[in-house]
Amino acid sequence: MGSNNISGEVILIFTGGTIGMSEKPDAGGVVPDDNFTKLLNEVTPDGHDIKIRPVLWSDIPSPHMSPDKMLNLAHDVENFLKEEQVLGAVILHGTDLMAETAYVLDLTVRSPKPVILTGAMRYFNESGYDGIRNLVDAVRTCLLPPPEGTDVIIQMADKLFAAKNAIKSSSLNVDPFIGQNTGRIGFIAGESVILTRAKPGRRPRLPFPVTGMADKVHLVGCHPGMDSTVLEMLIERGAKGIVLEGFGAGNTPPGAVPGIDKCIEAGIPVVLCTRCVEGGVWPIYAYPGGAANLKQKGVIIAGGLSALKATLLLQMLLGSGCPCERIEEIFAEESV
């Protein structure tokens, strides 16, 4: 890919993550280490009219990226992209919650300009460090550019994934992501970026501005023999929303059903996901605790959304004052 005929700026936003960390024996392991400036020295776009504008947004590990921080980042990215000379944004982020932050951006950023997230699985002073290659390839992808309105993209290990479907499937591999149910949308080949399935999406995915992230929205993982203890405790403590991570096509133990009933009776939205990486929730089974049975009771089906993304979506909807009937409609739109 060449960018000789392109002029403008790429915003390079550093949020933290392994890409900027180093091993520190005194600290007992790998920690943030102020390596952003060193990374910047490695970015040399092909075109002479391209400027990289660095933004040190934060330097935090990925698990420290709270829902409120994700939404604040989305608002900041939106403001940068409003500038006429800005071509797009590349965001350096830890991989643990990269897919979730990307999804929040995908839901809320209204600009059609490209937004690319990347990071590293190896730390800065580790042999085989992958951060520089991923960074350079992310800038290349940003300058392609993808079709206007394409989903926010994750670029890692020469592969491109849509934010909605990206999921981290490996905790250690330098190629950690898969495209849940859909596969990758493109790849890097030498100096070229090749899109195989990217097309203009429905960005932003929400039809109204997201004004806040609701608290007291809880993700509850099901386990064999589970009863209603946790659900009843959450009701007592003022839960505003529940996301259940069930088994298979979205099925739960029968002991959890009384607690689910109490949530519905209390007006607390309950969203059903599955722990399965492929397939998603399908309301097939009508036995007690089966997805069809729960849907009849008023449980919201999350389809192919991961439990983490479903939780973020529910937080955004409740935090923006979305009525319950609209919540079910939006999940139905997002579940395909």
Secondary structure, DSSP 4 states (H G I P E B T S, - for coil): ---TT--EEEEEEE--SGGGEEEEGGGTEEEE---HHHHHTT---SSTTEEEEEEE-----GGG--HHHHHHHHHHHHHHHTSTTEEEEEEE--STTHHHHHHHHHHH----S-EEEE--SS-TTSTT--HHHHHHHHHHHHTSPPPTTBPPEEEETTEEEETTTEEE--SS-SS-EEETTT--SEEEETTEEEESS--B--SSSSSS------SSEEEEE--TT--SHHHHHHHHTT-SEEEEEEBTTTB--GGGHHHHHHHHHTT--EEEEES-SSS-------STTSHHHHHHHTPEE-TT--HHHHHHHHHHHHHTT--HHHHHHHHHHHT-
